[in-house]
Amino acid sequence: MDNRKPPEVVEVMFKGERKEFFLNQHGIPIRIGDYCIVQAERGEDMGTVIQRGEYIQKRGFTGGLKRVLRNATEDEVKRLKENRERERDALRFCQERSIERALNMKLVDSEYQFDRNRITFYFTADKRVDFRELVKDLASKFKTRIEMRQIGVRDEAKRLGGYGTCGLAYCCTTYLKEFEPVTLKMAKDQQLSLSPSKISGACGRLMCCLMYEVDFYREAARTFPRVGSRVALREGSGEITRLDYIGGGVYVVDELGTERRLSLKDIHWDFESGKSSKKS
């Protein structure tokens, strides 16, 4: 029986929060935060180890992962910084050429592969863009493989980073692993303002944080009467105008037109019959 442990898998982050998993097949001593050289599609790339250990191993990788080649040297880290400086010039040149060719696209970022065998340009566009002539311009200028990669506006925010209205760094640049669908119904279920300026992120899409607490609100809604429902009070009846899921109360307008906040114990609602009944 073979009791050998499977090779370690580590997660490596590159520029723009791009993350990939790699196989540490030869047991290279590596720590979180270390720079390492990894296999790329053609050649080598360099990134920072951001995760390792049992949590990753439990994901059950079945193979097909590229390998960690070695720890990065000081000279290689210096070269990575030089690549970052070159990327700014490359992006500027690409922007100039795309304008001259009247291409309807927005250049977001550029990224050199560590060995400079490839440079990737990230862009957003509403429609398909014919950038074949632009690629010829870029290849002639930089003498390397050119890749044009179209991304969405959420991916753009993730690559560029920034801070939300909460004052914290974007969720997509810190801990969110994957983008998940966010719907307007999530905002409605949490009784939030539906004003686009209040529930949209910097990317222009609905904020990712709308999905964090929606399960709590949906579960709490099962024990609350609906807005607009007639409910029985100790001294008559009233209509529900607002709900306070956190505090366990409701706002009710009574027969005199006065709105007040009441605890759920001060009203009664018969969920089975759909009718209010007098609180004794």
C-alpha positions in Angstrom: 0.0 0.0 0.0 1.4 3.4 -1.0 1.2 5.8 2.0 3.1 8.6 0.4 1.4 12.0 0.6 0.3 13.6 -2.7 2.4 16.6 -3.8 1.5 20.0 -2.2 -0.7 22.4 -4.1 -0.2 26.2 -3.6 -2.1 29.2 -4.8 -0.1 31.9 -6.5 -1.2 35.5 -7.2 0.0 37.6 -10.1 -0.6 41.2 -11.1 -4.2 42.4 -11.0 -5.4 39.8 -8.5 -5.0 37.0 -11.0 -4.7 33.7 -9.1 -3.8 30.2 -10.1 -3.0 26.8 -8.4 0.3 25.1 -9.0 1.8 21.8 -8.0 4.8 21.9 -5.7 5.9 18.5 -7.0 9.4 18.6 -5.7 8.6 19.9 -2.2 10.3 23.2 -2.6 10.4 25.0 0.8 8.0 27.8 0.3 6.1 30.1 2.5 3.1 32.3 2.1 4.3 35.7 0.9 7.3 34.3 -1.0 7.9 35.0 -4.6 8.2 31.9 -6.8 8.8 31.0 -10.4 6.1 28.8 -12.0 5.4 27.2 -15.3 3.6 29.3 -17.8 1.8 28.4 -21.0 5.0 29.1 -22.8 8.0 29.8 -20.6 8.0 31.0 -17.0 6.0 33.4 -14.8 6.5 34.8 -11.4 4.0 35.4 -8.6 3.4 35.5 -4.8 2.3 32.5 -2.8 -0.9 33.4 -1.1 -2.2 30.1 0.2 -1.0 26.6 1.0 -1.8 23.7 3.4 -4.7 21.4 4.2 -7.4 23.8 3.0 -6.2 23.6 -0.6 -5.5 19.9 -0.5 -9.1 19.2 0.5 -10.3 20.7 -2.8 -9.4 17.4 -4.5 -7.3 18.4 -7.5 -7.3 15.7 -10.1 -4.3 16.8 -12.2 -3.4 19.1 -15.0 -1.8 21.7 -12.8 1.4 23.4 -13.8 4.4 23.2 -11.5 6.3 25.5 -9.1 9.8 25.6 -10.5 11.8 27.3 -7.8 11.9 30.2 -5.3 12.7 33.5 -6.9 16.1 35.1 -6.4 16.7 38.8 -5.6 17.7 39.5 -9.2 14.4 37.9 -10.4 12.4 40.0 -8.1 14.2 43.1 -9.5 13.3 42.0 -13.0 9.7 41.7 -12.0 9.7 45.4 -10.9 11.3 46.3 -14.2 8.5 44.5 -16.0 6.0 46.6 -14.1 7.7 49.8 -15.4 7.7 48.4 -19.0 3.9 47.6 -18.7 3.1 51.3 -18.2 4.8 52.2 -21.4 3.3 49.3 -23.2 -0.2 50.3 -22.1 0.3 53.8 -23.2 1.5 52.8 -26.6 -1.5 50.4 -27.0 -3.9 53.1 -26.1 -2.4 55.5 -28.6 -2.6 52.9 -31.4 -6.1 51.9 -30.6 -7.2 55.5 -30.8 -5.5 56.0 -34.1 -7.2 52.9 -35.4 -10.6 54.1 -34.0 -11.2 50.9 -32.1 -14.2 51.1 -29.7 -12.5 49.6 -26.7 -11.2 50.7 -23.3 -7.7 49.5 -22.4 -7.6 48.6 -18.7 -4.2 47.1 -18.0 -1.2 45.3 -19.4 0.9 42.4 -17.9 4.2 41.0 -19.0 4.9 37.4 -18.4 8.0 37.2 -16.2 10.3 35.9 -18.9 8.8 38.5 -21.3 7.8 35.9 -23.8 4.2 37.3 -23.8 2.5 40.5 -22.9 -1.3 40.5 -22.2 -3.5 43.6 -22.8 -6.8 43.6 -20.9 -9.7 45.6 -22.3 -13.4 46.1 -22.0 -15.8 46.7 -24.9 -19.5 46.7 -25.6 -19.1 44.8 -28.9 -16.7 42.5 -30.6 -13.5 44.3 -31.6 -11.4 43.5 -34.6 -7.9 44.2 -33.2 -5.9 42.2 -35.7 -4.1 45.2 -37.1 -3.5 46.5 -33.6 -1.9 43.2 -32.6 0.5 43.6 -35.6 1.4 47.1 -34.3 2.1 45.7 -30.9 4.1 42.7 -32.0 6.2 44.9 -34.2 6.9 47.3 -31.3 7.6 44.8 -28.5 8.9 41.8 -30.4 7.1 39.2 -28.3 3.8 37.3 -28.3 0.8 39.5 -27.9 -2.5 38.5 -26.3 -5.6 40.6 -26.2 -8.0 39.6 -23.4 -11.5 41.1 -23.1 -12.8 41.3 -19.6 -16.0 42.5 -17.9 -16.5 45.6 -15.8 -16.4 43.6 -12.6 -13.0 42.1 -13.6 -11.8 45.6 -14.4 -12.5 46.8 -10.9 -10.8 43.7 -9.5 -7.7 44.3 -11.6 -7.4 48.0 -10.8 -8.5 47.9 -7.1 -9.9 50.7 -5.0 -12.2 51.4 -2.1 -15.9 51.1 -1.8 -18.4 53.4 -0.1 -17.9 51.4 3.1 -14.3 52.7 3.2 -12.8 49.3 2.8 -10.9 47.8 -0.2 -13.1 46.1 -2.8 -14.3 42.7 -1.8 -13.2 41.4 -5.2 -9.6 42.5 -4.6 -9.4 41.0 -1.1 -11.1 37.7 -0.4 -13.8 37.0 -3.0 -12.6 34.0 -5.0 -15.3 34.0 -7.7 -17.9 36.5 -8.9 -21.5 35.3 -8.1 -24.7 36.6 -9.5 -26.2 39.5 -7.7 -29.8 40.5 -8.3 -32.1 43.4 -7.6 -34.4 41.1 -5.6 -31.6 40.7 -3.0 -31.8 44.4 -2.4 -35.6 44.3 -2.2 -35.5 41.4 0.3 -33.3 43.5 2.6 -35.5 46.6 2.3 -32.7 48.6 0.8 -33.0 51.7 -1.4 -33.3 50.7 -5.0 -31.5 53.9 -6.1 -28.6 52.7 -8.4 -26.3 55.2 -6.7 -26.8 53.4 -3.4 -26.6 49.8 -4.4 -24.1 49.9 -7.2 -20.3 49.4 -6.9 -17.5 51.3 -8.7 -17.9 48.8 -11.5 -21.4 50.0 -12.2 -22.9 46.6 -11.3 -24.9 45.7 -8.1 -22.6 45.5 -5.1 -21.3 42.1 -4.3 -22.0 42.6 -0.6 -25.8 42.5 -1.3 -25.5 38.7 -1.2 -23.8 38.5 2.2 -26.8 38.9 4.5 -29.7 38.1 2.1 -30.2 34.6 3.5 -30.8 36.0 7.0 -33.4 38.5 5.7 -35.2 35.8 3.7 -35.3 33.5 6.7 -36.5 36.3 9.0 -39.3 37.2 6.6 -41.0 33.9 7.2 -41.8 35.0 10.8 -42.9 38.6 9.9 -46.1 39.8 8.4 -45.8 41.5 5.0 -45.7 45.2 4.4 -49.3 46.3 3.7 -50.8 43.6 5.9 -53.6 44.4 8.3 -52.8 43.2 11.8 -54.6 43.2 15.1 -53.4 45.4 17.9 -54.3 45.5 21.5 -56.5 48.5 20.9 -57.7 47.9 17.3 -56.0 47.2 14.0 -53.3 48.7 11.8 -51.3 48.4 8.6 -47.7 47.3 8.4 -45.6 50.0 6.7 -42.0 48.8 7.5 -40.2 45.8 9.0 -37.3 45.8 11.4 -35.8 42.3 11.0 -32.7 43.1 13.1 -34.6 44.5 16.1 -37.6 42.1 15.8 -40.2 44.8 15.4 -42.6 46.3 12.9 -43.8 49.8 12.1 -47.6 50.1 12.1 -50.0 52.9 11.1 -53.0 52.6 13.4 -56.6 53.6 12.7 -55.8 57.2 13.7 -53.0 57.5 11.1 -50.2 57.4 13.6 -47.1 55.3 12.8 -45.3 53.6 15.6 -42.9 50.8 16.2 -44.1 47.7 17.9 -42.6 44.4 18.9 -43.9 41.3 17.2 -45.4 40.3 20.5 -47.7 43.3 20.4 -49.4 42.2 17.2 -50.9 39.0 16.0 -50.9 37.6 12.5 -52.5 34.3 11.5 -50.2 33.0 8.8 -52.4 30.0 8.1 -55.6 31.9 7.3 -54.0 35.1 6.0 -56.1 37.2 8.4 -55.3 39.2 11.5 -56.7 38.3 14.8 -57.3 40.3 18.0 -54.4 40.3 20.5 -55.9 39.4 23.9 
